[in-house]
Amino acid sequence: MRYSDIQRVEKMRVTTQKLMDYLSENGITREDILVSEPLRWTITTPLYNVGEHAYQISDEFKARHGEIPWSKIAGLRHRLVHDYENTNWSLICVILYDVLPKFLMQIESLHDNGEGHGT
C-alpha cells in the first residue's frame, strides 16, 4: 500500500507517542537502555518505522516543513538497520528523551494546522 504524506505523518505521530508512552509507563531510564539488549531491540523497531516513513515522505512535503529534520530521522533508521552493531546507545538515549518530545510536538503541530487531516 502506498501511503500519502499525511498518512505517513500520522503513523509517525502514533508510533512516536506509543514509544514515549512505553518508556514512561514502564519507568525505563537511559541507564536501562544502556545495559539491556532486549530493551534496545524493543525500542529500535519504532525508530525504524518512524525513519522509514520520514524517508518516504515526498520532497515537496519535506520542503514545506523544513523545520523537521527529515533526513536525520531517515538517517537514524538507515544507521540502525545497516550498522546496528556500532550503535551509540548514549546518542539513542538523547534522541529518545530529548529529541523525540520536540519531534512529537512538531508533527502534532502539522496535524493542528491541517496538514494531518485527509488522505
C-alpha positions in Angstrom: 0.0 0.0 0.0 1.2 3.4 -0.9 0.6 6.0 1.9 0.1 9.7 1.4 2.4 12.1 3.2 -0.5 12.9 5.6 -0.9 9.2 6.4 2.8 8.8 7.0 2.9 11.8 9.3 0.0 10.3 11.3 1.8 6.9 11.5 4.9 8.7 12.7 2.9 10.6 15.3 1.2 7.5 16.6 4.4 5.4 16.7 6.4 8.2 18.4 3.6 8.6 21.0 3.5 4.9 21.7 7.2 4.7 22.1 7.3 7.6 24.5 4.3 6.2 26.5 6.1 2.8 26.7 9.2 4.4 28.1 7.3 6.4 30.6 4.7 3.8 31.7 7.5 1.2 32.3 9.8 3.7 34.1 12.6 3.0 31.6 15.6 5.1 32.1 18.6 5.9 30.0 20.7 3.5 32.1 18.2 0.7 31.5 18.7 1.2 27.7 22.5 1.2 28.1 22.5 -2.2 29.8 19.6 -4.2 28.3 20.0 -5.6 24.9 16.4 -6.9 24.7 15.2 -3.4 25.6 17.3 -1.9 22.8 15.7 -4.3 20.4 12.3 -3.2 21.6 12.9 0.5 21.1 14.6 0.2 17.8 11.6 -1.2 15.9 9.5 2.0 16.4 12.6 4.1 15.5 12.9 2.1 12.3 9.2 2.6 11.4 9.4 6.4 12.1 12.5 6.7 10.0 11.1 4.7 7.1 8.0 6.9 7.0 10.2 10.0 7.1 12.3 8.7 4.2 9.2 8.0 2.1 7.6 11.4 2.6 7.6 13.5 -0.6 10.3 16.1 -1.2 7.6 18.7 -1.6 6.2 18.0 1.8 9.6 17.9 3.4 10.4 21.3 1.7 7.2 22.8 3.1 8.1 21.6 6.6 11.9 22.2 6.6 11.8 22.8 10.4 11.6 19.0 10.8 14.9 17.2 10.3 13.6 14.6 7.9 17.0 13.5 6.6 18.3 12.9 10.2 15.2 10.9 11.1 15.6 8.7 8.0 19.3 8.6 8.5 18.8 7.2 12.0 16.7 4.4 10.6 19.3 3.6 8.0 22.1 3.6 10.6 20.2 1.3 13.0 19.3 -1.1 10.2 22.7 -1.2 8.4 25.1 -0.6 11.3 23.3 -1.8 14.4 26.5 -3.3 15.9 28.1 0.1 16.1 25.1 2.0 17.5 26.0 4.7 20.0 23.3 3.9 22.7 24.1 7.1 24.6 23.1 9.0 21.5 20.0 6.9 21.1 19.1 7.9 24.7 19.5 11.6 23.8 17.2 11.0 20.9 14.6 9.2 23.0 14.5 11.5 25.9 15.5 14.9 24.5 14.7 14.9 20.8 11.5 12.8 20.4 9.4 15.0 22.6 10.2 18.0 20.4 9.7 16.0 17.3 6.3 14.8 18.5 5.3 18.5 19.1 6.4 19.3 15.6 4.3 16.6 13.9 1.4 17.3 16.2 1.5 20.9 15.1 1.3 19.7 11.4 -1.9 17.9 12.4 -3.2 21.0 14.3 -2.5 23.2 11.2 -4.5 21.0 8.9 -1.6 19.0 7.5 -2.5 15.9 9.4 -6.1 15.6 8.1 -7.2 13.8 5.0 -5.6 11.1 2.9 
